Amino acid sequence: MKIKKSLFLMIGLLAAVVSQGLFGFARTAEADRDVEQTVVIHNLTYDKLPSEIQNTGDEMTDFTGEPLAGSTFTAYDVTSVYWDAYDAASGEHLAKETAAIKAAKKVDTSTMNGKEFPETNTDGLAELALSIKAKTGSAIYLIKQTGFPAGVVPAKSEPFVIGLPSHDKTGTLREKVHVYPKNEMPTNDVKFIKYGIDSDGGKAVLKDAKFILRKKDGNYYNSTTNEFDLEETDKEQAAVFLSNDKGVVKAEGLVLSPGIYEFYEIESDVATSEKQDTNPDNNYKYHFLINPKVSFTVSDEWKVTKYNYYDQKLQPKELNAPFGDNLAEAYNFKVPNVKKEVDDSDVRNGQELTYTISKKIPEDVGNYSMYKLIDTFDKRLELCCNEEKIIKSIKINDGEPTGLSPKFSMGPGTNEFCLTFTPANLAQHATKTLSFSATMKVKAGTDLKDIDNDVLFENSFRDSKDEERVQTYGKRFVKVDSRTDKKLEGVEFAIKNKNGEFMSLAQESDGKFVESVTGCAQDYVVNWVAAEKDATKLISDKDGNFGIYGLGSNEENYYTLVETKAPDGYVKLKEMKFTADGAGDAQILRVENKTKGILPMTGGWGITGLVVIGIFGLASGVTYFKKRNRLTEK
C-alpha cells in the first residue's frame, strides 16, 4: 500500500510538472510570436478640419478627407510617463486614462530618439511595426507629425497617443492597427476689381488688364506647379491673371503660407507703363505706374485677413476680412483732356480775344514727373498779356489756387509760351479743374481765315515732343520699420555717385545751394561735390517718402544711398546701391531700419569688476617679481 501510494504521488507530481511546463511554454511562445504590431497611418487633408471621429483600429470609411502624400510621422515611447500618470490619477479608469494621455502629450520629444514612419505615399499611407512589449501594461506611443507637405498648417496637426497591443472586439490581436491623422490644408480665393479712369474723369470697370502674383520679397506664382517658385529672371513664365468683363481679377484655389502677397500689373492691350499715342482720338491705352497694385496678407492660420490698395485718389486703403462683394480696388488712368475756349469766334483786325485753357488735374498726378501746359498760337496773333497777368489768372475750380508756384517761360520772338507745374504741388488739388487765361490780339492787315491757337499738355505719359525731349531719371524711396512697416519721418540721406562724389542740389532760378529737401526733390540742378558735409540732404516726409529726379540714366550710372541720420531708437542703415529709373519711376524702393532693441543690466560686477580684478592681479604680479629680484640680489 505504501508502495502504491508513493507511485500514485510520483505520477501526479510528474503530470503537474509536465502540465506546468507545457502551458508556460505556450504563453512564452505566444508572447515571443507577437512582440510587434504594425501601425498604419492614413493621412488625410481637409480645407477645414471636420469634427473628430473616434478611431477603432480597423479600416474606416467615415472619413471624407483627401489622401495626403509627403507627410512624415514619428513614434516616441512614452510608456513610463503614461503609466506613472495613470497610477497617480484618482477616479475611475476613464478619468485616469484621460490624465495619462494628457501627460503623455506634454512630453518633450526634442531630445528623444523616436522611430520614424516612412513618408506617406500617394494614398496617404505609411506603415511601421512597433513593439508591444512593456514591463507594465500596454506599450504607449506618442505619434507626432514631423514632416509637412507644402500648404499644410503645422499648428493644426495634433499629436495622438496609441497603446499596443490592440485587439478587436473578439479579443483577437489585430494584424494591423489603422489610425487616421488629419491635416488642414486651406486654399484661398483672392480677388479685386480693376477700374479705368478715362480722359474725362469717368470711372468704369476695365477688362483684360493683366497681373502676375508674387510673395513679397520672394518668388512669382507658377500655375504649373501651384507654387511660388519662379525667380525674377523667370517671371515671364509666371501665371497671368486677367480682369474679366466685370473688372474682377480672381485667383482661385491658392495654397498660401503666412506672409504678404502682391499683384503686379504688366503690359496688356488695354494698359501700359510706356509712352502713349499723343492723339486721344486713337483710343490710347490707360497708363499704370504704381506696383504692386494690390497686396494681401495671409495669417498664421493660412487665411487671407486683409487687402491693401490705393483708391481712386491714390490714398492707401485697407480692407479687412470677410470681404463679400466689397472688393479691393485697382485703378488705371488716361491722361485728362485739355480744353481751350475763346470768347469770340467771329473776329476782326485788331480785335482782342481772351483764350481760356482748362484741364482736370489727374487723380494720379503724384505719379507724374512732368506737367506742362504749352500754348502755341497762330503767327497772326499777338500775345497782349505778360507773365504776371497769366499767372494771376490761374484758378482751381474757379477759386484762388494755393501752393502751386508755376513757372512761366517764353522765348523771345516765338509764338509759344509754357506754364510748368510741379506734380507734387498739384497733388493737393487732384480731380479739381485748373484753368488760366491769355489775351491775344489779331494782327492788322492779315488773312483772318482759320486762325489756330493750340494748347498741348506735355506730361510723363503722352506728349508731342517725346522724340525731342531730353530725358532725366530719378528714384523714389519709402522709409519703413523693417518689422512693422511703420513709415519713418525725418530720416536724412545723402546720395553718392560711382565716383564717390556727393549730390548737391541748386535752385534752377538762381543757382543757390539747397541744404535739404523733404519728400521728392524735383526741378533742381544736380551738382556733385567731394565732401558729405556739402551734400544736399534728402529727408523722408510724414509718409516715409523721399526721392530725387534729374540723375543720369541707369545704363551708365549707379548710385549709393547713404543714411546720415537714423531715426531715434533705430540702427543706421548700411549704404545701399541703386540705379535710377525713367521719368515714370514706377518702382518705389523700400528702405528698412531695424530697431536697436533694449538690453537689461543684469547685476554683478560686469566688465568693471573684471577690470578691477585684472588691475589687482597685475599689481600683485609686479610686487611679487620685485620682491623676488631683491632676494636674488641679496
Phi, psi and omega in degrees: 000320179294323180294317180297317180298319180295321180296313178300321181295320179294319179296318179296316180297320180296319179297320180296317180297315180298314180300313181299319180295319181294313181293320178298319179295321180297316181295319180295319180296319179296317181295318181292327181291329187243048181283345179228153176222137184275129176255130181250120175274129170246094184276124183238149179238147181224151172293324174217133185299134178277181174295152182289146176234136181293125174287144181255345187095340176265170174293138186232152178244012184281345187268138185254357184292168178268142177301142183238119178269155172090007178270151176234136178237148180230135179259130179243132180283112180239031185303308185295321179297316181299308187288329175297317179291323179298313182292329182281338183283153178257166177101190180283178185304314184299317180294318180293322179293318179299316179295321181292319178297318179299317179295320181295323181290339182274356183299133176280109184266003186297333181253007183266151174264103179270175177248120190266133172288154170294162179297138181298142181273190184296340176267006180076017187257145172206137183239149177206133177273128181238146181292141177253004180280135175209149181295323181227122175066204181286156169281132185245132180235140169260120182252121181243147172277122184245355175224132188236127172294158179302133177101345180280139176273106184301324183297339182266005179265106185272130172292157180222158183250137180226140178248135180236147008282159179242128181244155177277186185297336181271358181089005180278135179294126181292141175293318178221146178252120185260129177230154190232073176290143185247147174237148173258122177233081184288143171250154183236142168255126178240143181203157174208173184242137185256129178241155171238137175254116186279185186295337179262007178088006179285145182250130177209155178296148184245119182267147172070021167286148187246144181219151169238159188238137178219158170276138185307130181059023181227217186258171182266156184282132180247113183290339180292318181260352184059034179224163176265080188235011181259120180282173183305321182291342182245018186292345176297340179269000182295150177298139181252130178250129183253147171285136182273189185292350174257009178080004186274130172255124186225135171237122188246150173067032182277139172264111190237116174285163182303142180147191180248136180238150189227134172266123177252132176278142178236172183301142180211181179288343184248347185214148181209155173259001182269175174298153185234168178303138181282344186263111181296342178289346182272012177055051182300161187285163168287151177252152175222146176227312185296123172220139003288148182289314180219139173233158178217156185249134176251128185281176176295343175273006177067032178238145176291127183248335179198158173246149171235136182200178175249137180278189185301328180262017177062033172267135181296139181229154176229135181236119182268154177286157355284156190261317182060227179270357178275087190268153169297155187237150174224140187236141166240159187227151164253154179292126180299148179288150174255141183240147177224129181232150179238147185282351178204135180254347179253098192248169180225170177301135176079358182284141176267135180239144176250118177261132178244122179256130179224148183202133175289133178283126185298149176300324183261031183301334178297342178272349182284142173253352179216137180212095182233139171248116186248120179258117177248113185253156182302145179293350176272002176249152179235129179289122185258354182243155181261181182303315183299317182293320180295315181294323179292339181278353183295133179229154170240114185051043179067009177248176181290136179281156176227138172066031183266312180051057180288160177245135179256139176214143178200121180287147179298135178074013181257165176247043182209134172230161187224136170251122181250127179246151174272120183306321181298328178288330181281342186302326179293343181249017182307140181079352176272170182257126176262137179215157172205166184233153175218138180261129178238150177240136178284124180293142181287150174072028180239161174290122187266010183283130173051061175279122184265150172211103186255150175233139182235135173262109181261126188209189185287340194250330174201130176204166187272358184238029184302319185285346181254351188279140173274117186273133170250163183239172182193187179206140176244145183229160170224130184263123186222158169289129186297334183264317188258351184067012176298133179285131186254123183261149172080014178277137186253142182223155167237158179241134182240140178270180186291345177270003180085008179269153183258144181288131177230122183263149178227151176298137180291330185284314186235000177075011181286142180296138178253117184291318182205155176224126177267130183088219185264125181273120181227158174059037174242155173276129182266121174241169180230133183234163185281324188258142178296328181296338179265006183276152172282132180269130172265129187241131179292139181274190185298339178260012179079005186271143169201166182177182183210138169244151176110015178271167175288168186288157181286353177285337184245337190227151163232159185229163179236128176269124182244118177278117183263340178213113180275156175295155177302131178085005182240155176278136180296136182293139170290156181303140184236123178277147177206162173246157182275144177265173176288183184302328178294325174053057189290322188267121176267124185273126177283133176240113188256144172242141176256141180289151179289331184082173182236126179246136184277159166271119191258012178084174184085178184286330181064209183291330179298316178299319179297321178296314179301313179299318179298315180296317180298316179297318180297315180297317179298319179296316179299315180300316181301311182293328176296312179300319181296320179296321180296316179298321179295319181295323179292000000 
